[in-house]
């Protein structure tokens, strides 16, 4: 890979020299150093915020069709540079090829969707009790939006906020995760610069928690869009609340696959394997708890364990595999520790359970109870814990036993029965006769409880999420009041 600008410069509205340290870009499959990336400091956050504040008014005033054209060019550039972007996603993030390709296509769709936003209606007209008064209620840009993105789907989960925020007339400062600073950050700076985003409108500041903290704390950054762990999200929400700053928090999940006694077990096991093991289980929507009716639990377990045993883990850059590496040693160690503790408490390993460096085999655990870590904690690894139930009522209680509330899936031969259960579980997204890892760019996405605030991403929800509103009343002549 040739030496790029991002090894020595930051994208602070344009490529500029920086004083912060460089960070190594490490391939999780091999430990190889792929390159370096220039990182930011709190001082760079202040500099970017000042530049963005100055540029935002001019960007907001740009005609809607010109904003749309820039976003369409960005979409086209994603396709033109697909080979390079996918290569970085595979090597930097441990994605298998099909996952990287799917993520890029989904990001392309996000760009096309965002390009349609500037032409949507911007407000409403309300009647007035005063003769001659006209009441306009309209959406206006927030100002500068800070986007803090994760490493698991670094391109999609950054751009699903960046694109609509730009479309609605905001400037954006993006802080990619340290483990995906190239694929989810600096490459996107190159894409948007080439697409024609004006100088000062978009910024990319790689770095650690100190950069994220500076972004959240800065008074000129009027909104934070964060995707990541619930613990960090809660601290961001606390700070934003104290500063009266808007925030959108898409956090963790411990998502349930509910398998009823009348389910098609072959289809259920297929959905479960995909939902549990895709991208090594490193997805907030991962099928993390498999709640299975006792009468079909043994057959379901056999089918899922058979599928898990056939999945190959390895270096996705060197060979065709089903599972790549976990993102780093700390994450691999954490998954191993959760499995070990659960087994010590009585869980049975029916498939997998073995770790080799950053690689972890697709794992199926039986006889998991609610007291075990594999049930209670968000694993973020390729582990499918199975817990049995006897009644629909018990299944509902088990789903709602988690403080998380992102996604769930219900398998049943009766869609009416499944829908009745869906109405009683506290999750933001329910998929019947499917799996939990679903995303469509035109449908609002988000969770409840510890999985996030009431904010939503996608489709018409973006109009609400990335704007604020203003009431303007107009009288042709001034009013004479009693005093």
Secondary structure as GFF3:
##gff-version 3
##sequence-region A 1 483
A	DSSP	three_ten_helix	5	7	.	.	.	ID=ss1
A	DSSP	beta_strand	9	12	.	.	.	ID=ss2
A	DSSP	beta_strand	15	17	.	.	.	ID=ss3
A	DSSP	beta_strand	22	26	.	.	.	ID=ss4
A	DSSP	beta_strand	33	38	.	.	.	ID=ss5
A	DSSP	alpha_helix	42	61	.	.	.	ID=ss6
A	DSSP	alpha_helix	64	80	.	.	.	ID=ss7
A	DSSP	alpha_helix	82	93	.	.	.	ID=ss8
A	DSSP	alpha_helix	97	117	.	.	.	ID=ss9
A	DSSP	beta_strand	123	126	.	.	.	ID=ss10
A	DSSP	beta_strand	134	141	.	.	.	ID=ss11
A	DSSP	beta_strand	144	148	.	.	.	ID=ss12
A	DSSP	alpha_helix	156	167	.	.	.	ID=ss13
A	DSSP	beta_strand	171	175	.	.	.	ID=ss14
A	DSSP	three_ten_helix	178	180	.	.	.	ID=ss15
A	DSSP	pi_helix	182	186	.	.	.	ID=ss16
A	DSSP	alpha_helix	187	195	.	.	.	ID=ss17
A	DSSP	beta_strand	202	204	.	.	.	ID=ss18
A	DSSP	alpha_helix	209	217	.	.	.	ID=ss19
A	DSSP	beta_strand	223	227	.	.	.	ID=ss20
A	DSSP	alpha_helix	230	243	.	.	.	ID=ss21
A	DSSP	beta_strand	246	250	.	.	.	ID=ss22
A	DSSP	beta_strand	255	259	.	.	.	ID=ss23
A	DSSP	alpha_helix	265	277	.	.	.	ID=ss24
A	DSSP	three_ten_helix	278	281	.	.	.	ID=ss25
A	DSSP	beta_strand	287	293	.	.	.	ID=ss26
A	DSSP	three_ten_helix	294	296	.	.	.	ID=ss27
A	DSSP	alpha_helix	297	309	.	.	.	ID=ss28
A	DSSP	alpha_helix	329	344	.	.	.	ID=ss29
A	DSSP	beta_strand	348	351	.	.	.	ID=ss30
A	DSSP	beta_strand	355	356	.	.	.	ID=ss31
A	DSSP	beta_strand	359	360	.	.	.	ID=ss32
A	DSSP	beta_strand	363	366	.	.	.	ID=ss33
A	DSSP	alpha_helix	373	376	.	.	.	ID=ss34
A	DSSP	beta_strand	383	389	.	.	.	ID=ss35
A	DSSP	alpha_helix	392	400	.	.	.	ID=ss36
A	DSSP	beta_strand	404	405	.	.	.	ID=ss37
A	DSSP	beta_strand	407	411	.	.	.	ID=ss38
A	DSSP	alpha_helix	415	422	.	.	.	ID=ss39
A	DSSP	beta_strand	429	432	.	.	.	ID=ss40
A	DSSP	beta_strand	448	449	.	.	.	ID=ss41
A	DSSP	alpha_helix	461	465	.	.	.	ID=ss42
A	DSSP	beta_strand	467	474	.	.	.	ID=ss43
###
